[in-house]
Every structure is written in C-alpha cells, then in structure tokens.
Amino acid sequence: MNRRDALTTAGAATMTAGLNLQAQAKPGSQKTYVLVHGAWHGGWCWREVADALRAASHTVFVPTLTGLGEKAHLVSPAVDLGTHVTDVENLFAFEELTDVILVGHSYAGHVIPLVADRIKSRIRHLVFLDAVLAQDAKAFLPPGVGEARAKTAIDGYLLPPMDVEWFGVPKDHPKADWVRKHLTNHPLPTLMETVRYNNGGPAGLPKTYIRCLKRREGDQPDPVEPMVRDKPEWTWLTLDTGHDAMVTAPGELTQLLLNIA
C-alpha cells in the first residue's frame, strides 16, 4: 500500500457510523470549500458533508447550477457548460473567495477545471469526486451521442434522471427516497459543449481524485486511474462506496476533504 492509498484507509478508520469528526480546526487554520454537484443534482446533495465541514469551523459554499435543483425554473436550451462555469465563477466574485478548495462531483469534473482556467489564482486545490475528467477540445459526451439523445429528450434538450441505484444509492438506503424526489432534469447542451482551455485549465494546481470503488462499470478497467495516479500534481484516493458518496458515505468523504492540504 502506498502513502496515497494509506491516507484513504487511515481516514476511513477514524470514522464512526455517523459524522464523528476529528477536532475542530484551530484558529487560523480554517479552510474554504466550494462543493459543486453533478448532473441531475443540486446543492442539496451536499447537506451532510457541508454541515460537518462547518461544524469543524470551515467555510462552505454549495452552489446550485442554473437549471437544476431549486433553480430548475431557470432551465432553457441556452443553459450550457459555460453557464455552469460562470455560476461558480460568479460565486467566487460576489463572495470574494480566495484560497479555495474547489470540489466537483461527476459531471462537475467538466465545470471545475474550466473555473480554474478562468480564475486559477483564487484556487488552492481541485478535488474531483468520482468525476469525468474534462479534456481540452473534447465534450463530455462523445461525438454523435448528444445528437442521438436529443431525439428522445424532453423538449429536445432535457434528460430525465435515472433511478437512484444508477447513482450508487441502494434502493433500500434510508436516503434513497430523499435523493429520488430532489433529482431534476438535466440540460443536454451542458454535455455537448466542447471544452476549450485558454490558460492551461487545471495545470499548475494541486489536484486530488477520489474514486468511488462501487462503480457501475463493474470490473471494467478504470479509465481515469491511469490518467492521474502517480502523476505530478495529482493524489489518488478511494472510497468504498457508490457514486453519490456525499449521500452514502458522508462521514468518510468529509474526513478526506478535511485532510486536503
């Protein structure tokens, strides 16, 4: 076991079944976290993790991206990846945030590196939680897939959410119904827009990838691990839970985030 994997094991070992965190942050050591949700979700999904980080005396923001969650009434065909990047950039601007640990779950693996491309100096560390990694000159969906999905999408651009099990939340999980009732349609254009870095994207920033081990792909090779593990600027960590780790393993996830330098 290398040092990076040991961090995961040691962090998980300190947790109880609840959110029993280690000591609160010492004065002057408080951190600022911005937690960005994935597709079909909203800021609501971070509730337990955000509460726990705040209980440890840290500052936490959980923005909801345009057209999702409580902002579902703002959805339109004009909402694209750039809209969501601007959502987060504006949060930094209006809250005057600096030295931020910016966390992106799932689809937000396309949002947070583009935020870094625009305002890199305000970011301390990027954390990709079971996320799809954005690649310059590529979209979230492969060529042709978005166009095919548009033919069956609601109003030609809205993707209805899958059931909670698709997100790694067992159907008998105590929060399954809570997750199910809060999921909203996701605007397809956000997944079809090509990523364009003008300032190197996330290059130059320390980055952590947290892989949730109970993956939908089963035993298929992990497409992300060879891209980041043991690479400069990257730390590779794992959690033995499903995709929505903030729901199924909030305590363990919180501990990993607290360990981010």
C-alpha positions in Angstrom: 0.0 0.0 0.0 1.5 3.4 -1.0 1.2 6.6 1.0 -1.8 7.9 -1.0 -3.9 4.8 -0.6 -2.9 4.7 3.1 -4.4 8.1 3.5 -7.8 6.7 2.4 -7.5 3.7 4.8 -6.4 5.8 7.7 -9.1 8.4 7.1 -11.9 5.9 6.9 -10.6 4.1 10.0 -11.1 7.2 12.1 -14.8 7.5 11.2 -17.7 6.0 13.1 -21.1 5.3 11.5 -22.1 8.9 11.9 -20.2 12.2 11.2 -17.9 11.8 14.2 -15.1 14.2 13.0 -11.7 14.8 14.4 -11.1 18.0 16.4 -12.3 21.3 15.1 -10.0 23.5 13.0 -7.6 25.5 15.1 -7.9 29.3 14.8 -6.1 30.5 11.7 -6.3 27.1 10.0 -9.9 27.4 8.7 -10.4 26.4 5.1 -12.9 27.5 2.4 -14.6 24.8 0.4 -16.8 25.2 -2.7 -18.7 21.9 -3.4 -20.1 21.6 -6.9 -22.7 18.9 -7.6 -23.1 16.7 -10.7 -25.8 16.2 -13.3 -29.4 16.0 -12.1 -28.4 17.1 -8.6 -28.3 20.4 -6.8 -26.5 22.0 -3.8 -28.9 20.0 -1.6 -27.0 16.7 -2.1 -24.0 18.1 -0.1 -26.1 18.8 3.0 -24.4 16.3 5.5 -20.9 17.0 4.2 -21.4 20.7 4.3 -22.8 20.6 7.8 -19.9 18.5 9.0 -17.3 20.8 7.5 -18.9 23.8 9.0 -19.1 22.1 12.4 -15.3 21.7 12.1 -15.1 25.6 11.7 -14.6 25.7 8.0 -16.4 27.9 5.4 -18.5 26.0 2.9 -20.5 27.1 -0.2 -22.8 24.6 -2.1 -23.9 26.4 -5.3 -26.7 25.0 -7.3 -26.0 25.2 -11.1 -28.5 27.0 -13.3 -31.5 24.9 -14.4 -31.1 22.3 -11.6 -32.3 21.8 -8.1 -34.1 24.9 -6.7 -33.0 26.6 -9.9 -34.9 24.2 -12.2 -37.3 27.0 -13.2 -34.4 28.7 -14.9 -33.7 25.9 -17.3 -33.7 26.6 -21.1 -31.9 25.3 -24.2 -29.4 28.2 -23.7 -28.1 26.6 -20.5 -24.7 25.1 -21.4 -21.4 24.2 -19.8 -20.3 27.8 -20.0 -23.4 28.8 -18.0 -22.4 26.5 -15.2 -18.8 27.6 -15.2 -20.0 31.2 -14.9 -22.3 30.2 -12.0 -19.2 29.1 -10.0 -17.0 32.0 -11.2 -19.6 34.5 -10.1 -19.9 32.8 -6.6 -16.1 33.4 -6.2 -16.5 37.0 -7.4 -19.5 38.1 -5.3 -18.4 36.2 -2.1 -14.8 37.5 -2.7 -13.4 34.0 -2.3 -9.7 33.1 -2.5 -7.6 30.1 -1.4 -10.5 27.8 -2.1 -10.6 24.0 -2.2 -12.9 23.5 -5.2 -14.7 20.1 -5.3 -16.5 18.8 -8.3 -18.6 15.6 -8.4 -19.3 13.6 -11.5 -20.3 16.0 -14.4 -18.7 18.9 -12.4 -15.4 17.4 -13.4 -16.0 19.4 -16.5 -17.0 22.5 -14.6 -14.2 23.0 -12.0 -11.2 22.8 -14.4 -12.8 25.5 -16.6 -13.3 27.6 -13.5 -9.6 27.1 -12.8 -8.8 28.2 -16.3 -10.5 31.5 -15.6 -9.6 32.2 -12.0 -6.7 29.9 -11.1 -5.1 32.3 -8.7 -8.2 32.1 -6.4 -8.0 28.3 -6.1 -5.9 26.3 -3.6 -6.7 22.8 -4.6 -9.0 20.9 -7.0 -10.8 17.8 -5.9 -12.5 15.5 -8.4 -15.0 13.2 -6.8 -15.8 10.2 -9.0 -15.8 12.7 -11.8 -15.3 12.6 -15.6 -12.1 14.5 -16.3 -12.5 17.3 -18.8 -10.1 17.2 -21.7 -9.3 20.1 -23.9 -11.1 20.1 -27.3 -13.5 17.3 -26.2 -17.1 17.4 -24.9 -18.5 15.3 -22.0 -20.3 13.1 -24.5 -18.6 11.5 -27.5 -19.4 12.8 -31.0 -22.9 11.8 -32.1 -24.1 10.7 -28.7 -25.6 14.0 -27.7 -27.4 14.3 -31.0 -28.9 10.9 -30.6 -30.1 11.6 -27.1 -31.7 14.9 -28.2 -34.1 12.8 -30.3 -35.7 11.3 -27.2 -35.0 14.1 -24.7 -37.9 16.1 -23.2 -38.5 19.1 -25.4 -35.4 18.0 -27.3 -32.9 19.0 -24.7 -33.8 17.8 -21.2 -32.5 14.5 -19.9 -34.7 12.9 -17.1 -32.7 11.4 -14.2 -32.1 7.7 -13.8 -33.2 6.0 -10.7 -31.1 6.3 -7.5 -29.4 3.0 -8.0 -27.7 4.3 -11.1 -26.1 6.9 -8.8 -24.9 4.2 -6.4 -27.6 4.7 -3.8 -29.2 1.3 -3.0 -33.0 1.3 -3.4 -33.3 0.4 0.3 -30.9 3.1 1.5 -32.6 5.4 4.1 -31.9 8.4 1.9 -33.0 6.8 -1.4 -36.4 8.5 -1.5 -34.9 11.8 -0.5 -32.5 11.7 -3.4 -35.1 10.5 -5.8 -37.5 13.3 -5.1 -34.8 16.0 -5.4 -33.3 14.9 -8.8 -34.3 17.2 -11.7 -34.0 17.0 -15.5 -30.5 17.9 -16.8 -29.9 20.2 -19.8 -28.3 18.2 -22.6 -26.3 21.2 -24.1 -24.0 21.1 -21.0 -22.8 17.7 -22.0 -22.3 18.6 -25.7 -20.2 21.7 -25.4 -16.6 21.3 -26.3 -14.1 22.2 -23.6 -11.7 25.0 -24.5 -8.8 25.9 -22.2 -7.3 29.4 -22.7 -5.0 29.4 -19.7 -3.9 25.8 -19.3 -7.1 24.6 -17.5 -6.2 23.0 -14.2 -2.4 22.7 -14.9 -0.2 24.1 -12.1 -2.7 23.4 -9.3 -2.6 20.5 -6.8 -5.3 18.0 -7.6 -6.9 15.1 -5.8 -9.0 12.4 -7.5 -11.4 10.4 -5.2 -12.6 7.2 -6.9 -15.7 5.6 -5.5 -15.0 1.9 -5.8 -18.5 0.6 -6.2 -18.6 1.6 -9.9 -21.4 1.0 -12.3 -18.8 -0.4 -14.8 -18.1 -3.3 -12.5 -14.8 -4.9 -13.2 -14.0 -2.9 -16.4 -10.7 -1.1 -16.3 -10.9 2.4 -14.7 -10.5 4.9 -17.5 -9.3 7.7 -15.1 -6.8 5.9 -12.9 -4.0 5.6 -15.5 -4.5 9.3 -16.3 -3.9 10.6 -12.8 -2.4 8.0 -10.5 1.2 8.7 -9.6 1.3 11.7 -11.9 2.7 15.1 -10.9 0.2 17.4 -9.3 -2.2 14.5 -8.5 -3.2 12.5 -5.4 -5.2 9.4 -5.9 -7.7 8.3 -3.1 -10.5 5.8 -2.9 -13.8 5.4 -1.1 -15.5 2.0 -0.8 -19.0 3.3 -1.7 -21.2 4.2 -4.7 -21.1 7.2 -7.0 -23.1 9.6 -4.7 -20.6 9.4 -1.9 -21.9 12.5 -0.3 -25.1 10.6 0.4 -23.9 7.1 1.1 -20.6 7.8 2.9 -20.7 11.5 4.0 -18.5 10.9 7.1 -15.7 9.2 5.2 -15.9 11.8 2.4 -15.8 14.6 4.9 -12.7 13.2 6.5 -10.9 13.0 3.2 -11.8 16.6 2.4 -10.6 17.7 5.9 -7.3 16.1 5.0 -6.8 18.2 1.9 -3.8 20.5 2.5 
